[in-house]
Structure formats: C-alpha cells, structure tokens
Amino acid sequence: MTDAVSTKLDSCQHCGEALTGDFCGKCGQRHKESRRAFILLLQETLYTVFELDGRAYKTLWYLFTKPAFLSTEYTKGRRASYTPPLRLFLVISIGFFLLVALSTSFQSIRNTVIGVDPSGTVTADFNLSFGDGNVEILTAEDLAELDEEDIEDIEELINFVSEIELSFLSAPANQNLQGFLASQVEANFQDVVDDPTSFFMGSLEYITLFMLLMMPLLALIQQILYITHKRFYVEHFILTLHNHAFLVFSIFLLSVAEIIEELEITLLSSGFSWISTAVVFWIVIYLYLSLKRFFGEGYFVTTLKFVTVSLIYSVCVGVGIMLFFFLLFIFS
C-alpha cells in the first residue's frame, strides 16, 4: 500500500530533511503524495481506522478464543503484532452500531411491507399533569399494557422533574427549566409508547460511552481484590478494556445470529440458535478464565474473586444503568 501512495522524492516535504525511507528521520512525517486517486485515499482511511490487515484479524481471533492473552502480551511489552486495546474496543463498537442501524432499517422496511403499525390508532382519555397543563400521551392499547404501578412511576418522574430547582437560577429560569424537563420526559415516554424498539435502538449509541465510564470502576474493584499482586492500575484497566471489547464482540455475534434466526431458514436458523447458546456460555467461562490466567491464582480462589467481582460490578452497573437511562430519558 505504501508504494501506491509514495513518490520518489529525495527530501521531506515538511522539513526538507533527506529521506532514507517512508518516514522522515527528523520530523517523523510519512512520505506520501496527497494528490492521488480518491480510491487510494479511501483505501488508506479504511486501513487506518479499521486496520484491515493481518494484525486486526489475528487480534480478533485471540480476543475471542484466548482469555487474557492480549492483556498479558500487552503488559509484557509485546504490542506491535496486535491492535491497541482502546482502538480495538472502539472499532468493534463501531461495527456493532453499524449492525444495529442496518438491523433497525431492515426491521422498519419489513414492518412497512407486512403492514405493521408500531403506534396505536385509538386515543384514550388519560392525561398526565405537569406544571399548569395536561398532555394526552397514551393510547387505549398502550394503557392495556401498563399497570397502575407503571403509570404511578411515570407520574412520579414527571412530578419530580417538574419540581427541580437550581439555587443559582432565578425563579423564571427555574420555571422554564422545570417545564423543559417535564416536556422532555413526556415526549420520550410517548416515543417509548409509540415504538419502544426504535427508542431502545436509538439509546444504544450511548452504550460505548457508558461502558467507557464503567470500565475504570471495574479496574479499581479488581485492583482492590488483587492488591497483593502489586500490579499497576493500568494493567487492571488493560484487562478490563480487553474483556469489554470481548463482550461487545460477543454481543455483535449474538445479534448476527439473531438476525439469521429470524430469517426462519430450515436448519440454518436452528444451527445459529445453538451457536447463540454456546456464545452465552462462553462469555461466562471466558471472563472467569481471564482472571485466572492473568493473575495466575488457583481455581478456588479465582472462583471466589470472580463471584465477588461479578456481584459488586453488577450492582454498580445496575445503579449506573438506572442513572444513565434516567438522564438519557430526560435530556435526550
């Protein structure tokens, strides 16, 4: 690829230093011609962003089949042969979101073709009050699917945001803020009622951000439980980063398998159903083995720490998800 984008110049175009290879020995700029065919520029961009070469494919294979292998290699300084952890996580996340977007588009087209209307058609006399007004937001069909507890929760949420006051804002500003937040909750709830699938799929774009925020916490929990190993925090974070990349990649595979299952092709759908089950079991086994192999402790001690880490992290994630989606429901 380098030959396709390089020209035979004797000096660096940036600093004028004599060239002895593809990179300038003085300023580090790569020797390549900017005026070239667009297809070559696009090819270079794809290779740079997604690293579509042997290194990327090898990294994905090791990521999915060898728990803690990439983390161990990274901490030992053997990094050139593999995709960097953060880039690996982000690239897999991009692939997952592209799949979600395609799946959502396909489902919308399918619903249109078979005549499925995601929204209700009959309105009902049910109003939720906030501020000085009443807004009708539920259909008859929607009310049939909601119990009184759900409706009370919605009313409590709207009442809660409509009473929020910030001390550094004036009374009119607080009133405007309350009205804005209440209207956001009402509008988002209406979106959930009309088409819950689309609302959920739309919220997936924030999953990467949420996971990036939660990973440092898991790394800290690991460091506390494995404090006797005297490993640096960054080592725990690298393992956490690789494990989360594995999780996203596994979810990607499960999503592909689910799409194929929905095609209802004889034998093929049944086979992918078994594959999905195997991947779910492998996720648990993989995460357990990642701790055992990375820290080198016995099965019994690793089991205790794995269960402890899982419980603590599950509670933290549960609270984080509630807070995250609460904020998302209000501000999105």
N, C-alpha and C positions, 0 to 999 in steps of 0.2 A: 504493500500500500504506500510505503514511503516513496518508492521510486515513481509512483504515479503522480505524486504531488510535489516532487522536488525538481529543482532546476540546477544546472551545472554552473553555479556561481562560486567565485573564489573567496569572497568575503561576506561577512554577516551584513544583512540589510539594515540591521538596527544600530550596531556599534562600529561596524567596519572591520572587526577582527577577522583574521584569516581563518577560514573554515577547514577543519580536518575531519568532519563527519556530519551527521544530520543535525547536531546541536552545536551552538556557539560555545566555545570553551570559556569565554569571558562573561557574557550576559545570560547565557542559557537559552536564548531564543531558538526555537526549532527552525531549521532551514526548509521552507516550503513556499511555494508560489501561491499568492492569494488570488491571482487572476487565472482561474481554471474552470473547467466544466462544472456546472451546478451539481451534476450527479456525483462527482468526486467529493464535493463539499458535503453533500448529504450523506454519502457513504462514510466519510470521516466523522461526521457528527454522530451517526448511529454507533459507530465503533467506539467513539469516545464516551458516550453516555451509557450505552448498554454493554460495552466491552464484549462485542460479539466475536469472540475468538476462543481458542482452546482453553485459556485460563478461566473464562467465565463458565464454560460447560463443566470443566473439572471441578471448579469451586461449588457449583450447584450439586454435583454428584456427591462430593464429600460432605456438603452441608446436610443432605438428606439421608445419607447412608452411614455416616461415621460421627456419632455424637462426640462433641468436644474436640474433634480432630483439628478443625480450623483454628479454634481458640488456642489450643496447645501449640500449633505451628506458629501462630502469630506471636505469642508470648515468648517463644524461643528464638524469634528473630527471622524465621523463615517465611517471608511475606511476599516476595516478588512473584511467586508462582500462583498466587491466589488473589481474587478480587478483595479489596479492602472492606472490612466489616460494615461500615456505615453506608458505603456505596452499594454493597450487596443488599442491605436491608431496603434502601430507597428504590433500587431498580426492581426488586421483587414486588414492592408495594405499588410501583407504577404499573407493572404488569397485571397485578390483581385488580387495580382500579379500572384499567382498560377492559378487563374481562367483565367486571361489574357493569360498566357502561354499555358494552355490547349486549350483555345478557338482558339489561333493562330495556334497551331499544328493541331487542328481539321479542321480549315479552309484551311490550306495548303494541308492536306490529301484530303479534299473534292475537292479542285481545281485540284489536280492531277488526281483524279478519273474521274471527269467530263471533264477533258482536258482543263482547263483554264490556259492560259499562262499570268502571270502578266506583262511580259515585252513586248515591241514592237518587231516587226520582220523586219521592213523595216527601214533602216537608212536614214538620210536626210543630206543635205549639209548645216548644221548650226553649226557654230563654236563660242565658247565664248573665248575671248582672255584674257590672263593674263600673266604678265611677258614677256618673249620672245617667248612664244609658243602658239599654238592654240590647243584646245581639243574639239573633237566632242562628244557631250554629249546628244543630243536629237534625238529621232526617229520621223518619219513622223506623227505617231499617237499622239505622245506627243505634237508636235507643233500645231496640230489641236485643242488641248485642252487649249493651252496657248495663251493669247492675247499679244499684243505688250507691254502693261504695265508690265505684269509679266516678260517678257524677259528683259525689261529695269531694273526692280528691281534686277534681278539676276546678270545682268552685273554690276550694281552699287555696289552690295555686293562684287562681286569678285574684282572689281577695288578698293573698299575701303580697303579690307584686304590685297591687294597686294601693298598698299601704306603705311601700318602701319610701323612706325619706333620707336624704343625704344632708348632713348638717351644714355643709359648705355651699349648698344651693339655696336660692331664695324660694319662698312659698310658691310663686307661679311656676318656677323651674321644676320644683318637685312635683307639682300637679301635672305638668306636661310629661315628666318622666314616668309618673305612675300610669298615665293614660297610654303612653307609648308601650310600656312593658305589658300592660294588660291586653292591649290590642295585638301585640306580638304573640302572646300565649293563645289568645282566641284564634288568630289566623293559623298558627301552627297546628293547633288542635283540629281545626277544620281540615287542614291538609292531611292529617293522620286519618281522620274520619273518611275523607273522600278517597284517598288512595294510600293506605298505610305502607304498601310495598315501595312505592316511589319515595315516600318520605324517609323510610329506613335506608334505602339505597343511596339517597342523597346525603344522608348523615355519615355514610361510610368513608367519604372523602376526608373526614376528620380523624379516622381511626389511626392513621400513621402518626399524627400529632399526639394523640392520646397515648399511644404506645411509647413514643419517644419521651413523653413526660413521666411515664411509669417505670421505664427501664432503670433510671438511676436509683429509684427506690428499691427495686428488686436486687440490684447490685449491692446496695447498702445492707439489706437483710442478709444476703449471702456473706458479706464481709464480717458481719457480727457473728453469724453461726460458725464461720470458718476462721475465726480470729487467730486460732493457734497456728494456722498455716503461714501467717505473716506474709500474705500476698498483698500487693498493692491494689488499691481500689480500682484502678484502670483495668487490671486483669479480670476482676469480677465483672466489670462493665463489658469487656470484650466477650466474655462467655454469655452474658445476658443478651448482648446485641446479636450474636450468632443464633442463640436459641429463639429469639423473637423473629429473626429472619426465617428460621426453620418453620415457625408457627404460621407466618404469613404465607410461605410457600406451600405448606400443607393445606391451608385453607384454600389457596388457589387451586390445588389439585382436587380437593373435595368439591369445589364449585364447578370445575370442568366435569367431574364425574356426575354431579347432579344434573348438569345440562344434558349430558348424554343419556342419563336415565330417563329424563323427561321426554326424550325422543321416542321412547317405547319401542325400540327395535329389539326383536326377538334375540335372545342370548346376549347380545351386546349390553343391553340395559341391565340384565341380571348380573353379568360379569362385573360391571362397574359398581354395582351395589355392593358386591363383596369387596371390591377394591376400596371403597369408601370406608367400610367397616375396618379393614386392615389398617388403613391410614390413621383412623381414630385411635386404635390400639397402639400403633407405632408412636404416636405423639406422646403418650404417657410413658412408654418404655424408653423412648429417646431422651426425654427430659431427665428421667431417672439416671440413665447411663451417662448423660453429660456431666452430672455432678460426680458420679463415681470415678469416671475416667479423668476428669480434670483435676480433682483433688486427691485421688488415689486412696480413698478410705475403703473399709470393708463394706459388705452388703448390708449388715445390720445397722451400722452407724449411718450409712448413706440413706437407708430407708427412713430412719428416724428424722434425719435432717431434711430429706425430700418431703416428707409429710408435713413437717413444721414449716418449711419454706412455702409449700403449696397452700397451707391453711392461712398463714399470715398474708401472703401475697393475694390470695383470693378475697380476703376481707378488704384489703386495701384497694384492689381493683373494683370490687363491688361498690365501695363508697365512692371511688373515683368515677365510676361509670354513672352513678346516680347524680353526682355533682356535675359531671361533664355534660350529660344529656339535659340536666336541668338548665344549665347555662345555654346550651345549644337550643333548647326549646324556647327560651326567652329571647335570645339575641340573634338567632339565625334568620 
